[in-house]
Amino acid sequence: MAEVLVYVDHVDGAVRKPTLELLTLARRIGEPVAVALGNGAGDTVATLAEHGAVKVLTHEAAEYADYLVVPKVDALQAAHEAVSPAAVLVSSSAEGKEIAARLALRLGSGIITDAVDLEAGDEGPVATQSVFAASYTTKSRVSKGTPVITVKPNSAAVEAAPAAGAVESLSVTFSEQATGTKVTGRTPRESTGRPELTEAAIVVSGGRGVNGAENFSIIEALADSLGAAVGASRAAVDAGWYPHTNQVGQTGKSVSPQLYIANGISGAIQHRAGMQTSKTIVAVNKDAEAPIFELVDFGVVGDLFDVVPQLTEEIKTRKG
């Protein structure tokens, strides 16, 4: 069976959930070969093997932390030359898509971004994408070179599938471009204790109807009762009620959780583009004609200041 390269997104050896999802998808089209780079790469092996990696290529070097994406592209190119894979899978983060695009250019290969599903085909992997603000679903495949595919988080369930996880050291020669852009400083993000927005299984968002930064505590309380991430519409972000890092939409982040709860959000196309692929969508809005109700699975016509606190208390009661 052909091997499939999976780029490992990890933090000092702690593998992030989207990588485990990639391993699930990789097993559909071949044998997963994980590529773990940077500090803590060796510490990822046990987790990767538990989730299906038949082989783990590791390389630790200061360049991965000290410079931007090019060293990682150099390493993936070296891994491609060593393995000759059937495909290369990368998570659809901002960095992941840049890595994938640069790699595809170097390989002279086609690229598919933001896939939401992956299956084996007679002429190579077939990717499913949601396009035109999730109004259409398309199936496509790369027709030239090794397919480079980025996959949106929450597109597949994480499945344990113990494999050999044989460790091999990857030989990497960094290009001249690798040291072209140096990281001069880092500021740790203030932790909220909530999951990362793009990776969360549940997202609770607030929009213009929240009517002020001080009222986002209602949204946060519901999110915390569910163990969810907090999102915001562009209107709420532009008004300064919530940070831009939490914006969901075409000019913000795209999410695809199991459950998305929209509160006081009208459902303009810009917002829908960022959340329409959510598995189950619930909306609370006092305007029965709001466009958001066109795509929801469950809708509540009512004032969020009445509905959301009641929902939060009911959840706490059932959990308690």
C-alpha positions in Angstrom: 0.0 0.0 0.0 1.3 3.5 -0.9 2.6 5.7 1.9 1.0 9.1 2.8 2.9 11.9 4.4 1.2 13.6 7.3 2.7 16.8 8.6 2.6 16.8 12.4 1.3 19.9 14.2 2.6 19.8 17.8 3.7 22.0 20.6 6.9 20.7 22.3 5.8 17.1 21.7 2.1 17.5 22.4 0.3 16.5 19.2 -2.6 18.7 18.3 -6.0 17.1 17.5 -6.1 18.1 13.8 -3.0 15.9 13.2 -4.8 12.9 14.7 -7.7 13.6 12.3 -5.3 13.6 9.4 -4.0 10.2 10.4 -7.6 8.9 10.3 -8.0 10.2 6.7 -4.6 9.1 5.6 -5.4 5.5 6.5 -8.2 5.6 3.9 -5.8 6.2 1.1 -2.6 4.5 2.3 -0.2 4.0 5.1 0.4 7.1 7.2 4.0 8.3 7.6 4.2 11.2 10.0 6.7 14.0 9.8 7.5 15.5 13.2 9.8 18.5 13.3 11.4 20.8 15.9 11.7 20.7 19.6 9.9 17.7 21.1 9.6 15.9 17.8 10.7 12.6 19.4 8.0 12.9 22.1 5.2 12.7 19.5 6.0 9.2 18.5 3.9 7.3 21.0 0.8 9.3 20.2 1.3 9.1 16.5 1.8 5.3 16.6 -1.3 4.9 18.7 -3.3 6.7 15.9 -2.0 4.8 12.9 1.4 6.1 11.9 3.4 3.2 10.6 6.5 5.3 10.5 7.6 8.6 12.1 10.2 10.8 10.4 11.8 13.2 13.0 14.2 16.1 12.7 15.0 18.5 15.5 16.7 21.8 14.7 16.6 25.4 16.0 15.6 26.7 12.6 12.0 25.4 13.0 11.5 27.8 15.9 13.8 30.6 14.9 12.5 31.2 11.4 9.2 31.1 9.6 7.7 28.4 7.4 10.5 27.7 4.9 12.5 25.3 7.1 9.4 23.2 7.5 8.9 23.2 3.7 12.5 22.1 3.3 11.9 19.2 5.6 8.7 18.1 3.9 10.4 18.2 0.5 13.2 16.0 2.0 10.5 13.6 3.3 8.8 13.6 -0.1 12.1 12.6 -1.7 12.7 9.9 0.8 9.2 8.4 0.7 7.7 9.1 -2.7 4.2 9.3 -1.1 0.8 9.0 -2.7 -0.2 12.3 -1.1 0.9 14.9 1.5 -1.7 15.9 4.1 -1.4 19.1 6.2 -3.9 20.7 8.5 -5.7 23.8 7.2 -4.3 26.4 9.6 -2.9 29.6 8.2 0.6 28.3 8.6 -0.4 24.9 7.3 -1.8 26.3 4.1 1.3 28.4 3.5 3.5 25.3 4.0 1.3 23.3 1.6 1.3 26.0 -1.1 5.1 26.4 -1.0 5.6 22.6 -1.1 3.2 22.1 -4.0 5.1 24.8 -5.9 8.4 23.2 -5.3 7.1 19.8 -6.3 5.3 21.0 -9.4 2.2 19.5 -8.0 -1.5 20.4 -7.7 -2.9 21.5 -4.3 -6.4 21.2 -2.8 -7.1 23.4 0.3 -9.8 23.2 3.0 -10.9 19.6 2.2 -13.6 18.3 4.5 -13.4 14.7 3.5 -11.0 12.3 1.7 -11.4 9.0 0.0 -9.4 6.7 -2.2 -10.0 6.9 -6.0 -8.8 5.0 -9.1 -6.6 7.9 -10.1 -5.6 9.2 -6.7 -7.1 10.6 -3.6 -10.5 12.4 -4.0 -11.1 15.3 -1.8 -14.5 16.8 -0.8 -14.7 20.6 -0.4 -17.4 23.0 0.6 -17.2 26.0 -1.8 -18.8 29.3 -2.5 -19.6 30.0 1.2 -20.5 26.4 1.6 -23.3 26.7 -0.9 -21.9 23.8 -2.9 -20.0 20.6 -2.2 -17.4 19.5 -4.8 -15.3 16.5 -5.3 -11.9 16.9 -6.9 -8.5 15.3 -7.3 -5.0 16.5 -8.2 -4.2 15.7 -11.8 -0.4 16.5 -11.7 2.3 15.5 -9.4 1.9 14.4 -5.8 -1.4 15.6 -4.3 -0.8 18.2 -1.5 -4.1 18.5 0.5 -4.9 20.6 3.4 -7.8 19.5 5.6 -10.1 21.6 7.8 -10.1 20.7 11.5 -13.1 18.6 12.7 -13.5 17.0 9.3 -12.9 13.5 10.6 -13.2 11.7 13.9 -10.1 10.8 15.8 -9.7 7.0 15.8 -7.1 4.9 17.6 -5.4 2.4 15.3 -2.2 1.2 16.9 0.6 0.8 14.3 4.4 0.2 14.4 5.4 3.9 14.6 8.9 3.0 13.5 11.2 6.0 14.1 13.6 7.2 11.4 15.8 10.3 11.5 15.1 12.6 8.5 18.0 14.2 6.8 17.3 17.8 6.0 19.4 20.4 4.2 18.0 23.9 4.7 17.8 26.2 1.7 19.1 29.7 1.5 15.6 31.0 1.9 15.1 29.1 5.2 16.8 31.9 7.2 15.3 34.8 5.3 12.7 35.7 7.9 13.7 35.4 11.5 11.3 35.3 14.5 12.5 38.1 16.8 10.1 37.6 19.7 7.1 35.7 21.0 4.3 36.8 23.4 2.3 33.9 24.9 -1.4 34.1 24.3 -3.4 34.7 27.4 -5.1 31.4 28.2 -8.9 31.4 28.7 -9.1 27.7 29.5 -11.3 27.2 26.5 -10.5 25.1 23.4 -8.9 26.6 20.3 -11.7 28.1 18.1 -10.9 26.3 14.9 -10.4 22.9 16.7 -13.4 23.0 19.1 -16.1 20.4 18.9 -18.6 23.0 20.1 -18.6 26.8 19.3 -20.9 29.4 20.9 -20.9 32.7 19.1 -22.4 36.1 19.7 -23.3 38.8 17.2 -24.8 42.3 17.0 -27.7 41.2 19.2 -25.4 40.8 22.2 -25.4 44.6 22.2 -22.2 45.3 24.1 -18.9 43.9 25.3 -20.2 43.6 28.8 -22.9 41.2 27.6 -20.5 38.7 26.1 -20.3 37.2 29.6 -23.7 35.6 28.8 -22.1 33.9 25.7 -19.0 32.9 27.7 -21.1 31.3 30.4 -23.0 29.2 27.9 -19.7 28.2 26.3 -18.1 27.3 29.6 -21.1 25.1 30.6 -20.6 23.1 27.3 -16.7 23.1 27.3 -17.0 25.2 24.1 -15.0 27.9 22.3 -16.4 31.4 22.0 -16.8 33.0 18.6 -18.1 36.4 17.4 -19.5 37.8 14.2 -17.8 40.6 12.3 -20.3 43.1 13.6 -19.4 42.3 17.2 -15.7 42.4 16.5 -15.9 45.6 14.5 -17.8 47.2 17.4 -14.9 46.3 19.7 -17.0 43.9 21.8 -14.8 40.9 21.3 -11.2 40.2 19.9 -10.6 39.8 16.2 -8.9 36.4 17.0 -12.4 35.1 17.8 -14.1 36.3 14.6 -15.9 33.6 12.6 -16.6 34.3 9.0 -15.1 35.0 5.6 -12.6 37.5 6.9 -12.2 35.7 10.2 -11.8 32.0 11.0 -13.6 29.1 9.4 -15.0 26.5 11.9 -16.6 23.2 11.4 -17.6 21.9 14.9 -20.1 19.2 15.8 -22.3 21.9 17.3 -22.5 25.6 16.5 -24.8 27.9 18.5 -25.3 31.4 17.0 -26.8 34.0 19.4 -28.0 37.4 18.1 -26.4 36.8 14.7 -28.4 37.7 11.6 -26.7 35.2 9.3 -25.2 37.4 6.6 -23.3 35.5 3.9 -20.0 36.7 5.3 -20.6 34.9 8.6 -22.2 31.9 7.0 -19.1 31.3 5.0 -17.2 30.6 8.2 -19.5 28.2 9.9 -21.9 26.7 7.4 -20.1 23.3 7.4 -20.9 22.8 11.1 -22.5 19.5 11.7 -25.5 20.8 13.8 -26.4 24.5 13.9 -28.6 26.2 16.5 -29.7 29.8 16.4 -31.2 32.2 18.9 -32.6 35.4 17.4 -35.6 37.5 18.2 -36.1 38.3 14.5 -38.1 35.4 13.0 -37.1 36.6 9.5 -33.3 36.5 10.1 -31.4 34.7 7.3 -29.7 32.5 9.9 -32.9 30.5 10.2 -32.5 29.4 6.6 -29.6 27.0 7.5 -30.2 26.0 11.1 -31.1 22.5 12.4 -32.8 24.1 15.4 -34.0 27.7 15.8 -35.3 29.6 18.7 -37.2 32.8 18.1 -36.6 34.8 21.3 -34.5 37.3 23.1 -31.1 35.8 23.7 -31.0 37.6 27.1 -33.9 35.4 28.2 -33.1 32.2 26.3 -29.3 31.8 26.8 -29.2 32.1 30.6 -32.0 29.6 30.8 -30.1 27.2 28.5 -27.0 27.7 30.5 -28.7 26.9 33.8 -30.5 23.8 32.3 -27.1 22.5 31.1 -25.5 23.0 34.5 -28.5 21.3 36.2 -28.3 18.2 33.9 -24.5 18.0 34.3 -24.7 18.5 38.0 
